[in-house]
Amino acid sequence: MIEFAGQWNNTPAYLSLGQEANQNKAKASPKRDNTASHRSLAIFKDLEAESRSLYINIPCSGLSPIQLKLADDIEPVEKGIQMDEWDNVLIPVLPVLKENRGMALRDKGYIYIVWNNKIWRELAVQPNGYFRDINLDYYQQKECAYRHLNVDVSTLFPDHHYGSEPFEIKQNGKVVCRSELSENETERVFGLIEEEVELVFPNLDIEPITLKTLPSPQKVGQCNQRQADGMPLPHIWVPYVLKGEVQDSLFLHYSEQALNNDQVAALEADPASCAIPLNDLAQYSERQAFSESEGNILRLTHPAQDANGEALLSAQQESNIAGVKLPNLGGLVIEYSEELGVDESDDFFELKNAEFEWSSRAYFRSAATNDHGNFMLRFSAPPPEVKQVDIIRSAHSDHGRGVQHYVLVESNVSVSELIG
């Protein structure tokens, strides 16, 4: 028995249980609970007395469904048992913009559900306000895995100086790079694929040196863009209680553009710095509904006149699902003119507000360019309480070691000056 907050019309998504040998296939969709108007129930029938894994399934057009695991070892319950709140509860959420004249939906961008420091769902926002899932795990498994090498000969031969010395890099026995060291005996080599390569000095009586490479950041366009394959959904199911435990490490993040690898890693490492916590979903246990408070979790109210997604909002206004208040800003932008020979692909700018513990980074390697050839560095939208930010520049001070240093470019910059 799986409980859902609210009652609404059918959606393409459904639940399933993991299937082992000699176990029946088990699928279930939420249906209105006729004895409790605040919720729906998904009931699996005719189950064996064995624990199984629980999944959300998102049907795709022409592809297998996207499976999102919720929990392992879900136990069946005896028929006829009644509970005020079941041990497994999902809550449909609808990210909204709250305006003075009502609510509205985004018509573009991406929603990320971060659960236990892992992006659990990535969804593309459609022009009509609906959401389509992206199979993030699939794309992460097929991504191009390029590597790079930081060369610092001063650490290899501290008693000699080899500035400007010609060198070669051999990968699998083949020369893949010919260049010269800088005056400080360092260089960086990109575009490698092996974990180890050989450093060769053709003009010196030195044996080839085996060096370890490092994973490289992914550049824009290096691999195919992630496609949204899931069927359109009117809202997003998230876990609230599983096996009797509240899932308190749950966040929602909105971005105008799809996050690149570095932004995904940063969001997973510290979601609290830029994403919206969903702790206030606990309102459901307290009152079986959601309030019109000024917090992150809201009861859905009337849509603003001519607002985007007006029809979708109206259809779900009385459904008792949760609204998640998004920042009204779509994102912040800095335009930057690249300095060839100085800037590195893993340099970045960071916007930071220490008082509210908010920050967002934009890496050069992930930046698109405008018609003038300048980088357009895009940052996440800060929460409403952040009015000013510091602009910090990270650059390499030692190319051989890949060590970066940080420079405060400008402090207390008004957020309004950076709106993209």
C-alpha positions as CSV (number, residue, x, y, z in Angstrom):
1,M,0.0,0.0,0.0
2,I,1.6,3.3,-1.1
3,E,0.0,6.6,-0.1
4,F,0.0,9.7,-2.3
5,A,-0.9,13.2,-1.2
6,G,-3.9,14.6,-3.1
7,Q,-6.4,13.4,-5.6
8,W,-6.0,14.1,-9.3
9,N,-6.7,12.7,-12.8
10,N,-4.6,9.8,-14.1
11,T,-1.1,10.5,-15.2
12,P,1.3,8.2,-17.3
13,A,3.6,7.5,-14.4
14,Y,3.0,4.3,-12.3
15,L,4.6,2.2,-9.6
16,S,6.1,-1.2,-9.9
17,L,7.8,-3.8,-7.7
18,G,11.0,-5.6,-8.5
19,Q,10.5,-9.0,-9.9
20,E,12.5,-12.1,-8.9
21,A,12.0,-15.7,-10.1
22,N,8.6,-17.1,-9.3
23,Q,7.2,-13.7,-8.4
24,N,4.2,-12.1,-10.1
25,K,4.6,-8.9,-12.0
26,A,3.3,-6.1,-9.9
27,K,2.2,-2.6,-11.1
28,A,-0.1,-0.1,-9.5
29,S,-1.4,3.4,-10.1
30,P,-2.7,5.8,-7.5
31,K,-6.5,5.9,-7.1
32,R,-8.7,8.2,-5.1
33,D,-9.2,7.0,-1.5
34,N,-12.9,7.1,-1.0
35,T,-12.6,7.2,2.8
36,A,-10.1,10.1,2.9
37,S,-10.4,13.0,0.4
38,H,-6.9,14.3,1.1
39,R,-5.1,11.3,-0.5
40,S,-4.8,8.6,-3.1
41,L,-3.6,5.0,-2.7
42,A,-1.7,2.7,-5.0
43,I,-2.5,-0.9,-4.1
44,F,-0.5,-3.9,-5.1
45,K,-2.7,-7.0,-5.0
46,D,-2.1,-10.8,-4.8
47,L,1.5,-10.4,-3.6
48,E,3.7,-13.1,-2.1
49,A,4.8,-12.6,1.5
50,E,8.2,-11.4,0.5
51,S,9.9,-8.0,0.5
52,R,10.6,-6.3,-2.9
53,S,12.0,-3.2,-4.3
54,L,9.7,-0.2,-5.2
55,Y,10.1,1.9,-8.3
56,I,8.5,4.8,-10.1
57,N,8.1,4.1,-13.8
58,I,8.0,6.9,-16.4
59,P,6.7,5.7,-19.8
60,C,8.7,6.9,-22.8
61,S,7.8,7.3,-26.4
62,G,9.3,4.3,-28.3
63,L,11.7,3.4,-25.5
64,S,11.6,1.3,-22.3
65,P,10.2,3.2,-19.2
66,I,12.6,5.2,-17.1
67,Q,12.8,3.4,-13.7
68,L,13.5,5.4,-10.5
69,K,14.2,3.3,-7.4
70,L,12.4,4.4,-4.3
71,A,13.4,1.7,-1.8
72,D,14.4,-1.9,-1.2
73,D,12.8,-4.4,1.1
74,I,9.3,-3.0,1.0
75,E,7.1,-5.4,3.0
76,P,3.5,-6.3,2.0
77,V,0.7,-5.6,4.5
78,E,-2.3,-7.7,5.4
79,K,-5.5,-7.0,3.6
80,G,-8.0,-4.9,5.5
81,I,-5.5,-2.9,7.6
82,Q,-6.2,0.8,7.8
83,M,-3.8,3.6,8.7
84,D,-4.0,7.4,9.2
85,E,-0.8,7.6,7.3
86,W,0.9,4.7,5.6
87,D,4.6,3.8,5.9
88,N,5.3,4.8,2.3
89,V,4.1,8.2,1.2
90,L,4.8,10.1,-2.1
91,I,3.9,13.7,-2.6
92,P,3.3,15.2,-6.1
93,V,4.9,18.6,-6.3
94,L,4.4,21.4,-8.8
95,P,7.2,24.1,-9.1
96,V,5.4,27.5,-9.3
97,L,6.1,31.2,-9.5
98,K,4.2,33.2,-6.9
99,E,3.1,36.6,-8.0
100,N,0.9,39.2,-6.4
101,R,-2.0,38.4,-8.8
102,G,-1.7,34.6,-8.5
103,M,0.6,31.7,-9.5
104,A,2.3,30.9,-12.8
105,L,4.5,28.1,-14.2
106,R,7.8,28.2,-16.0
107,D,7.7,27.6,-19.7
108,K,11.3,26.4,-20.1
109,G,14.3,25.2,-18.1
110,Y,15.1,22.1,-16.1
111,I,14.0,20.8,-12.7
112,Y,16.4,18.7,-10.6
113,I,15.3,16.5,-7.6
114,V,18.3,15.9,-5.4
115,W,17.9,13.1,-2.9
116,N,20.6,12.0,-0.5
117,N,23.2,14.1,-2.4
118,K,22.3,12.4,-5.7
119,I,20.4,13.9,-8.6
120,W,17.5,11.4,-8.6
121,R,15.4,13.1,-11.4
122,E,16.1,15.5,-14.2
123,L,13.1,16.9,-16.0
124,A,12.7,19.3,-18.9
125,V,10.0,22.0,-18.5
126,Q,7.7,22.1,-21.5
127,P,6.2,25.4,-23.0
128,N,2.8,24.4,-21.6
129,G,4.1,23.8,-18.1
130,Y,4.3,20.0,-18.2
131,F,7.5,18.1,-17.3
132,R,9.3,15.4,-19.2
133,D,11.9,13.1,-17.5
134,I,15.5,12.7,-18.8
135,N,17.2,9.4,-18.2
136,L,20.3,11.0,-16.6
137,D,21.9,7.7,-15.6
138,Y,21.9,6.5,-19.2
139,Y,23.6,9.7,-20.5
140,Q,26.1,9.7,-17.7
141,Q,27.1,6.1,-18.5
142,K,27.7,6.9,-22.2
143,E,29.5,10.2,-21.9
144,C,32.9,10.7,-23.4
145,A,35.7,10.2,-20.9
146,Y,38.6,12.5,-21.8
147,R,41.6,13.0,-19.6
148,H,44.4,15.5,-19.2
149,L,48.0,15.7,-17.9
150,N,49.6,18.3,-15.7
151,V,53.4,18.3,-16.4
152,D,55.8,19.8,-13.8
153,V,59.3,18.7,-14.6
154,S,60.7,20.7,-11.7
155,T,59.3,18.0,-9.3
156,L,60.8,15.3,-11.4
157,F,64.3,16.8,-11.8
158,P,64.7,19.4,-9.0
159,D,68.5,19.7,-9.6
160,H,68.1,20.7,-13.2
161,H,66.2,23.3,-15.2
162,Y,64.4,22.3,-18.4
163,G,62.5,25.4,-19.3
164,S,61.5,25.6,-23.0
165,E,62.6,22.0,-23.5
166,P,60.8,20.1,-26.4
167,F,58.8,17.1,-25.3
168,E,56.4,14.5,-26.6
169,I,53.5,12.6,-25.0
170,K,53.0,9.0,-26.0
171,Q,49.7,7.2,-25.5
172,N,49.6,3.5,-26.2
173,G,53.0,3.8,-27.9
174,K,51.9,6.6,-30.3
175,V,52.9,10.2,-30.1
176,V,49.8,12.3,-29.5
177,C,51.4,15.6,-28.6
178,R,54.6,17.5,-29.4
179,S,55.2,20.8,-27.6
180,E,57.6,22.7,-25.4
181,L,57.7,23.3,-21.7
182,S,57.1,26.8,-20.4
183,E,60.0,28.7,-18.8
184,N,58.9,27.4,-15.4
185,E,59.0,23.8,-16.7
186,T,55.3,23.2,-16.8
187,E,52.6,22.4,-19.4
188,R,49.1,21.0,-19.6
189,V,48.0,18.4,-22.2
190,F,44.4,17.8,-23.0
191,G,42.5,15.3,-25.2
192,L,44.0,12.1,-23.7
193,I,42.0,8.9,-23.0
194,E,44.4,6.6,-21.1
195,E,45.0,6.7,-17.3
196,E,48.8,6.6,-17.9
197,V,50.9,8.1,-20.7
198,E,54.7,8.5,-21.3
199,L,56.6,11.8,-21.2
200,V,59.5,11.7,-23.7
201,F,62.3,14.3,-24.1
202,P,63.6,13.6,-27.7
203,N,66.7,15.8,-27.2
204,L,67.8,14.6,-23.8
205,D,69.3,11.3,-22.6
206,I,66.4,10.6,-20.3
207,E,64.3,7.4,-20.3
208,P,60.5,7.9,-21.0
209,I,58.6,8.8,-17.8
210,T,55.2,7.2,-17.1
211,L,52.8,9.8,-15.6
212,K,49.2,9.4,-14.5
213,T,46.5,11.5,-16.2
214,L,43.4,13.1,-14.6
215,P,39.7,13.1,-15.7
216,S,39.0,16.2,-17.8
217,P,36.0,18.5,-17.5
218,Q,33.5,18.0,-20.3
219,K,33.3,20.9,-22.8
220,V,30.0,22.1,-24.3
221,G,29.1,20.0,-27.2
222,Q,31.7,17.3,-26.5
223,C,28.9,14.7,-26.3
224,N,25.3,14.6,-27.3
225,Q,22.8,16.8,-25.4
226,R,20.6,14.9,-23.0
227,Q,17.1,14.4,-24.5
228,A,13.8,14.3,-22.6
229,D,12.2,11.0,-23.4
230,G,9.6,10.7,-20.7
231,M,5.9,11.2,-21.4
232,P,4.6,14.7,-20.3
233,L,3.6,14.8,-16.6
234,P,1.4,17.4,-14.9
235,H,3.5,17.3,-11.7
236,I,6.5,15.5,-10.1
237,W,6.3,12.6,-7.6
238,V,8.9,12.8,-4.8
239,P,9.5,10.5,-1.8
240,Y,8.3,11.9,1.5
241,V,8.1,8.8,3.8
242,L,9.7,5.4,3.0
243,K,9.5,2.4,5.3
244,G,8.3,4.8,8.0
245,E,11.2,7.2,7.8
246,V,10.8,10.8,6.6
247,Q,13.2,11.6,3.7
248,D,14.7,14.8,4.9
249,S,17.6,15.1,2.5
250,L,15.5,16.2,-0.4
251,F,15.9,19.3,-2.5
252,L,14.5,20.8,-5.7
253,H,16.6,22.9,-8.0
254,Y,15.6,25.0,-11.1
255,S,18.0,25.9,-13.9
256,E,17.3,27.8,-17.1
257,Q,19.8,25.5,-18.9
258,A,20.6,21.8,-18.5
259,L,23.4,21.4,-15.9
260,N,26.8,20.3,-17.2
261,N,28.9,17.6,-15.4
262,D,30.6,20.1,-13.1
263,Q,27.3,21.7,-12.1
264,V,25.8,18.3,-11.5
265,A,28.7,17.4,-9.2
266,A,28.5,20.7,-7.4
267,L,24.8,20.4,-6.9
268,E,25.1,16.8,-5.5
269,A,28.0,17.8,-3.2
270,D,26.2,20.8,-1.6
271,P,22.5,21.0,-2.6
272,A,21.8,23.3,0.4
273,S,23.9,26.1,-1.2
274,C,21.6,26.7,-4.1
275,A,18.6,24.3,-4.1
276,I,15.2,24.5,-2.4
277,P,14.9,22.2,0.6
278,L,11.6,20.2,0.7
279,N,11.5,19.7,4.5
280,D,8.3,21.7,4.7
281,L,6.5,18.7,3.0
282,A,6.0,17.7,6.7
283,Q,2.9,19.9,6.6
284,Y,1.2,16.9,5.1
285,S,1.6,14.8,8.2
286,E,0.5,17.6,10.4
287,R,-2.6,18.7,8.6
288,Q,-3.0,16.4,5.5
289,A,-2.8,19.6,3.4
290,F,-0.5,22.5,2.6
291,S,-0.7,26.1,3.7
292,E,-0.5,29.4,2.0
293,S,2.5,30.4,4.1
294,E,5.5,32.3,2.8
295,G,7.7,29.1,3.0
296,N,9.0,27.0,0.2
297,I,6.0,24.6,0.2
298,L,2.6,26.1,-0.7
299,R,-1.0,25.2,-1.3
300,L,-1.8,25.8,-4.9
301,T,-4.0,28.9,-5.5
302,H,-5.6,30.5,-8.5
303,P,-3.4,31.2,-11.5
304,A,-2.6,34.7,-12.5
305,Q,-4.6,36.0,-15.5
306,D,-2.9,34.9,-18.8
307,A,-0.2,33.2,-16.8
308,N,1.9,30.5,-18.4
309,G,0.4,27.1,-17.5
310,E,-2.9,28.6,-16.5
311,A,-4.9,25.6,-17.6
312,L,-2.6,23.1,-15.8
313,L,-2.7,25.2,-12.6
314,S,-6.4,25.5,-12.7
315,A,-6.8,21.7,-13.2
316,Q,-4.8,21.0,-10.1
317,Q,-5.7,23.9,-7.8
318,E,-8.0,21.8,-5.6
319,S,-6.0,18.5,-5.9
320,N,-4.2,18.9,-2.5
321,I,-0.7,18.5,-4.1
322,A,2.2,20.7,-3.0
323,G,3.4,23.8,-4.8
324,V,7.2,24.5,-4.6
325,K,8.0,28.2,-4.7
326,L,10.7,28.9,-7.3
327,P,12.8,32.1,-7.4
328,N,11.3,34.7,-9.7
329,L,14.7,35.2,-11.3
330,G,15.6,32.8,-14.1
331,G,19.4,33.1,-13.6
332,L,22.4,35.4,-13.5
333,V,24.9,36.1,-16.3
334,I,28.4,37.5,-16.7
335,E,29.8,38.1,-20.1
336,Y,33.6,37.5,-20.3
337,S,36.1,38.0,-23.0
338,E,38.5,35.1,-23.1
339,E,42.3,35.7,-22.8
340,L,43.9,33.2,-25.1
341,G,47.0,31.6,-23.7
342,V,46.0,32.6,-20.2
343,D,42.6,31.2,-19.4
344,E,42.2,27.4,-18.9
345,S,39.1,25.4,-19.6
346,D,38.6,24.5,-15.9
347,D,38.9,28.1,-14.7
348,F,35.6,29.5,-13.4
349,F,33.8,32.5,-11.9
350,E,31.8,32.1,-8.7
351,L,29.0,34.3,-7.2
352,K,28.9,34.0,-3.5
353,N,26.9,35.4,-0.5
354,A,28.5,34.3,2.7
355,E,25.7,35.6,5.0
356,F,23.1,33.3,3.4
357,E,25.6,30.5,2.5
358,W,24.7,30.7,-1.2
359,S,27.1,30.2,-4.1
360,S,27.1,29.3,-7.8
361,R,29.9,28.6,-10.2
362,A,30.2,28.8,-14.0
363,Y,33.1,27.1,-15.7
364,F,34.7,28.3,-18.9
365,R,34.6,24.9,-20.5
366,S,30.8,24.8,-20.1
367,A,30.1,28.3,-21.3
368,A,28.4,29.1,-24.6
369,T,29.7,32.1,-26.7
370,N,27.7,35.0,-28.0
371,D,27.9,36.7,-31.4
372,H,31.0,38.6,-30.3
373,G,32.9,35.4,-29.3
374,N,32.6,36.2,-25.6
375,F,31.8,33.6,-22.9
376,M,28.3,33.9,-21.5
377,L,28.8,32.5,-18.0
378,R,25.4,31.5,-16.5
379,F,24.7,31.1,-12.8
380,S,21.8,29.6,-10.8
381,A,19.2,32.1,-9.5
382,P,19.8,32.9,-5.8
383,P,17.0,32.7,-3.2
384,P,14.9,35.9,-2.7
385,E,16.8,36.9,0.4
386,V,20.1,37.2,-1.5
387,K,20.3,40.8,-2.7
388,Q,24.1,41.2,-3.2
389,V,26.9,38.8,-4.2
390,D,30.7,38.8,-4.4
391,I,32.3,37.9,-7.8
392,I,35.3,35.6,-7.4
393,R,37.6,34.5,-10.2
394,S,39.5,31.2,-10.1
395,A,42.6,30.8,-12.3
396,H,45.6,28.5,-12.5
397,S,48.7,29.8,-10.8
398,D,50.7,26.6,-11.5
399,H,49.8,24.8,-14.7
400,G,52.0,21.8,-13.9
401,R,50.2,21.0,-10.7
402,G,46.8,22.2,-11.8
403,V,46.7,24.4,-8.7
404,Q,44.2,27.2,-8.7
405,H,44.1,30.5,-6.8
406,Y,41.1,32.7,-6.1
407,V,40.8,36.5,-6.7
408,L,38.0,38.7,-5.4
409,V,37.0,40.7,-8.5
410,E,34.2,42.8,-6.9
411,S,32.2,42.6,-3.7
412,N,28.6,43.4,-2.8
413,V,27.4,43.5,-6.4
414,S,23.6,43.9,-6.7
415,V,21.9,40.8,-8.0
416,S,19.8,43.0,-10.3
417,E,22.9,44.0,-12.2
418,L,23.5,40.4,-13.2
419,I,20.0,39.3,-14.3
420,G,20.3,37.5,-17.7
